[in-house]
Amino acid sequence: MRQTIAPHPISTMTVAYDIATATVTGLMAGNEFAVAAFVHPQLHKLGQSVHAQTASPLASVLGKAMPLWYGVALLLILGAAFEHRPVSGSPGVFILLAAVLWAATIVFTITMLVPINNRIAKMNPQQPYDCWLQDRSRWDKLHQLRVTLLIMAFVLLLTGLFAGAATTAL
């Protein structure tokens, strides 16, 4: 005899939590997309001196703010996976996949992007190191992959959250 687990009714707190989770992760993915699509392409159009003077403090400030934002988003996604359990059900699977992808993006960021970002953040903008523009180009290519992963995670999250809301509404 197969036992089915009925979804628990959705509460106001669950809806508020889901909105907060979607907002934090959506803003994070959108911010990273804006950097890739708008900010960095414009920086590359600047002269090398102005580019260096802009890139170094930008790398520094974003390097300080982003780790917390990434971590909070991951914790919210994991909380949403818990809230929409069982994970074996459709909504939970999508949310769990979003968490796995988000966590993989964090590991990718720490291992591939952070070292480049730190070099650029610490450079003297008046006398940048020799290959800093090559580092910037490499960072931009890796960042495009990161943006793709974040958007995929965000879409998986939204799919799970909407599926969870639709399932409990039935």
N, C-alpha and C positions, 0 to 999 in steps of 0.2 A: 504494500500500500504506500503510495507516494504522498508525502505530506507537503502541502504548500504553505509557505509563510506569507501571511497577509502583510502588505506594507502598513507601517504605522501611519496614523493620520498626521498630516503636515501641520505644524504649529506656527504661530506667528513668529516665534523665536527662530524656527528653522528657516522661514522665509527671510527674515532679517539677516540671519547668518549667511544664507545663500546670496543675498544681494551684496553684502559686505565682501564675501569671497569673490564674486564675479567682478565687483568694482575694483578691488585691489589688484587682482590678476589682470583684468582688462586694462587698467591704467598702466601697469608694468609693461605688458606686451605692447601697448600703444606708444608708450614712451620710448621703448627700444626701437620700435618701428620708425618713429619720428627721427631718432638719431641716425638710423641707417638711410632713410629716404630723403631727409631734408637737411639736417644739421651738418653731417660730415661731408656730403657732396658740396655744400656751400663753403665749408672750411677749405676743401681742396682747391677751390677757385681763388683763394686768397694768395697773396705772395707768401713765400716761405717764412719770412720773418714774422709777419702778422699771424700766419697759421700757427707757428710755434708758440707765440705769445698767447694765443687763444686756446690751443690744444692742451697745454700743460695745466693751467688752472681748471679747465673743464674736466680733464681726466682725474684730477685730484678730488674735486668736489663730488663727481659722480662715483668715483671709487670708494668714497666714504659712505654715501647714501644708499647705494644699490644693494650691498650685502644684506642689510636689514630688511629692505623691501622684498628681496627674493625670499629670504627666510620666512617672513611673515606670510607671504603668499603661499609658500609650501605648507606651512602649518595650517592655514585656513583651508587649503585644498584637502589635506589629510583629515581635518575635522569634518569637512563636508562628506568625505568618503565614509567616515564613521557614522555621521548623521543619516546618511542614505543607505545604510546597510540593510539587507545583507549585500556584501560586495559581489557575491555571485550573481545577483540580479542585474539587469541591464543598466539602470542608473548608476549603481555602485561600480560596475566594471568601467564605465566611461570615466567616472571621477577618479578611480584608482589609477587608470591609465594616464590621466592628466597629471596625477601626483608623481608617477614614475617618470614621465617625460619632463616634468618641471625639475625633479631631483637630478635627472641626467643632465639637464641644462645647467644646473648649478655646478655640478662636477666639471662639465665641459668649460664653463666660465672660469672656474678656479684654476684649472690646469692649463688652459690655452689663452684666455683673454687677460686675466689678471696680471700675469707677468709682463705682458706688453704694456698694459695700462699703467702699471707701476713705474716702468722705465720712463714713459712719457710724462707722467705726473711729476717725477723727481728731476726731470731734465731742467737745465738752465735755459729758459726761452731765448735769452740773448745769445747763447752759444749752444745750440742743440747738438746732440751727439750725431755722428756721421750718418748712421742709417735710420734715423728716426722716421723719415718719410716712408721708407720700406716697412718699418714696423707699423706705421699708421695704415698702410695699404693692407698688410697682412691682418691687422686687427679688424679692419672693415670687412674683409672677406669672411673671417671667422664670425664676426658679428652678424652678418647676413644669415649664416647658418643658425646662429642662436635665435635670431628673430623668427625664423621659420619654425624652430622647435617650440618657442614660446606661443606662437599663434596656434600651432597644432594643439598644444596643451590647453590653451584657452578654449578652443573650439570643442575639444573633448569634455572639458569641464562644463561648458554651457550645455552641451548635449546631455550630459548626465544630470545636471540640475533641472533642465526642462523635462527630461524623461521622468525624473523623480517627482516633479510637481504634477505632471500629467498622470502618472501612475496613482498617486495618492488622491487625486481629484476624482478618479473613477469610482 
